[in-house]
Structures are given as C-alpha cells and as structure tokens.
Amino acid sequence: MPRRKRCYLPGVPSHVVQRGNNRQDCFFSDEDRGFYIKTLTRALERFDVELHAYVLMTNHVHLLMTPSSEDGISKVMQALGRSYVGYINHRYQRTGTLWEGRHRSSLIDSEPYLLTCQRYIELNPVRAGMVAYPGQYFWSSYQSNVNGRAISCITPHDIYLRLGNSSSARQKAYRSLFEEGFPEADLEHLRECLKHNYPLGEEGFEQRIQQQARVQVGNLHQGRPKRVEK
C-alpha cells in the first residue's frame, strides 16, 4: 500500500514525531540532547520554521512547528537527521540508521487544538513515568512555556501569547491548563491523527486544508479508536 503523503502548509502548525529505529534509544547522554537542540536551532533559522513546543525522550522526539513554506519542515527534519546521525555514529563508533524512517506528522487546527497539542507534548515524560510533573523534566519546552527559562529555539505561537499581557501572566495561565487533566478521548484522537498523518481540527479544517494544499489529507474512521502506542 502506498504511504500517505505528508502535507505541510505555510502558517499551519504541525505536530511531528520521529522515533528511534526498532524503538531503540536515540539519545545516550545530555551532551547528545544538547547537540540535537543546537542542530535543530540552526535548521529552524535556516529554513524559517518556528518551534513552539518539543520534548526529547529517550527513544523519540516530539516537535510542534509552524513553517513559512510548504517544504520548510521537511528540510528541517532532513538537515537535522543528517547532522545528528553523523554525530551519533562518530561519537559512539557505530554505523547504520538511527531513526525509524519517515517521521509522522499531523496538521493542527491552531485555535482549538494548539495548546492541547503543546500540553500533550510536554506531558510525555509524566505519562512515561519518568517524572511526577512536567517541570521536573529538563529537555522540554515546558521549561520555557511555564518556567520562563530562555530557550533560543522556541518561538511562542500567537495562541499562547494571547493567554496574558506579560510573560508571567502567560506562564501562570498556561500552567493552570495542566491542572485540568487530559481526557483519554482527546489523547486517543490526537494519537490516531498522528499515526495516520491526518489533520487534527474542528469540522471544516480538513476541507480547508485540502482546498489550500490541493491534496486528499484523509480523516479518522468512525467508531471506537484502536489502541495505539504512546
């Protein structure tokens, strides 16, 4: 069966996930994570892509990005992949692939779903049982969006900026969203969209994307969602 084409559009956020090959680790030290962030920062600047949220897990990464061109995110991921794999292979005297292959992505309807997607990304270490709350995990955009740490690769989305008139007000308002909990239905819906490269949005978002991109982007089947990986 042919793979579904990934679709990126200027000004439309996308949730991107890349996993280690065979679920194996892709980060082995904090130095590796630091190199990844530096390389990502350069690629974002080079291809004019904004990063709103991220988390670096042991064997995969989540990125929430908005491109200024249709191929911006693809170019970021290609440049990042080449540089980081070369670094890992040299540092650890290894050969072969590091990543699972094609990354997965889902276009995000920003108004209702962007902050939901941000929270999903930043809560990954909690769901994985690595920490008790997201602020305990260093390699995540939570450190910027809630704790106020300066992270050069982060560009806040307009939806986030509307949470308050100052940095402290926005951080407080965003922190309060984590107290609401995350309904299982929302988790399953987000995961299913990502799994199939489907857009995540309100009714009509899919149609607007298809008209703009002139491609069939697909949608979720009706019925109970299948159990999928975290």
Sequence and secondary structure as in RCSB ss.txt:
>XXXX:A:sequence
MPRRKRCYLPGVPSHVVQRGNNRQDCFFSDEDRGFYIKTLTRALERFDVELHAYVLMTNHVHLLMTPSSEDGISK
VMQALGRSYVGYINHRYQRTGTLWEGRHRSSLIDSEPYLLTCQRYIELNPVRAGMVAYPGQYFWSSYQSNVNGRA
ISCITPHDIYLRLGNSSSARQKAYRSLFEEGFPEADLEHLRECLKHNYPLGEEGFEQRIQQQARVQVGNLHQGRP
KRVEK
>XXXX:A:secstr
         TT  EEEEEEBGGG  S  SHHHHHHHHHHHHHHHHHTTEEEEEEEE SSEEEEEEEESSTTHHHH
HHHHHHHHHHHHHHHHTT  S  B SS EEEEB HHHHHHHHHHHHHTHHHHTTS SSGGG SSBTHHHHTT   
 TTB   HHHHTT SSHHHHHHHHHHHGGG   HHHHHHHHHHHHTT  B STTHHHHHHHHH S      SSS 
     
